[in-house]
Amino acid sequence: MTPTADDRQQGHGALIAKVRKLLAMAEGSPHPDEADAFSRKAAELIAAHRLDTARLAEPEHDTLAIREYAMGRGAYVRARIALLQAVAEAHGCQVVFGAGYAGTTAYVAGFLDDLETTDVLYTSLHAQASSRMAAERRRTGAATQQWRRSFLFGFAHEVHQMLERSHATAVREVPGSVGRLPELRAREARVGDHLQARFGRIGAARAVAGPTAAGYVAGREAAAHADVGRRGVVGRRALGRGA
């Protein structure tokens, strides 16, 4: 399902509309293989669009921003952040997070169109993962929670792999893509500078307990069929980088 020239020529708004439609079909499909095809098509369209020279040259694609996500509390927070990072980093964005009285908040920095793409894809993938997690029960509540948490970590890992493959495919198939990679790297460096200007130096988050094998493997398998340290900052919550 390689993107066509017409796909690559569409504006960002039209692309997002098409991606939303593909993801909706994936979420509604009872057939894993069909959902997988829809998700991969969406990921390939996005990857090809990121390498489009005309898009990179347009002024409206040169605005940096930071979007906040309320990640809640409890056992699944770091796994949700891992999924958000998998999607965001594949689209040139960067994620940090911090805990406060209302729970954990994730901050995603990037260019506006990349932030929109990240939001659309993350929202859909999180919904798909949550639906599959909710269907699973174990012998005890604690075992169920542990399995679901492991599932979500595995799901996030496989999403990361899938998006990397989509990017590699776009680099191979979109004419002139290799020559645009330095520009994408320069944009990503600007994102990092923007994040640092907002929050200052950000430390690594503390390590979390490892997932169980069964749940992790199940999460990876589900994602394969899915559509697509601490530091105090003055006046802000402590922020961490890395899930």
Buried (B, 14 or more C-beta within 10 A) or exposed (E): EEBEEEBBEBEBEEBBEBBBEBBEBBBEBEEBEBBBBBBBBBBBBBBBBBBBEEBBEEEEBEEBBBBEBEBEEEBBBBBBBBBBBBBBBBBBBBBBBBBEEEEBBBBBBBBBBBBBBBBBBBBBBBBBBBEBBEEEEBEEEEEBBBBBBBBBBBBBBBBBBBBBBBBEBBBEBBEEBEEBEEEBEEBBEBBEEBBBEBBEEBBEBEEBEEBBEBBBBBBBBBBBBBBBEBBEBEEBBBBBBBB
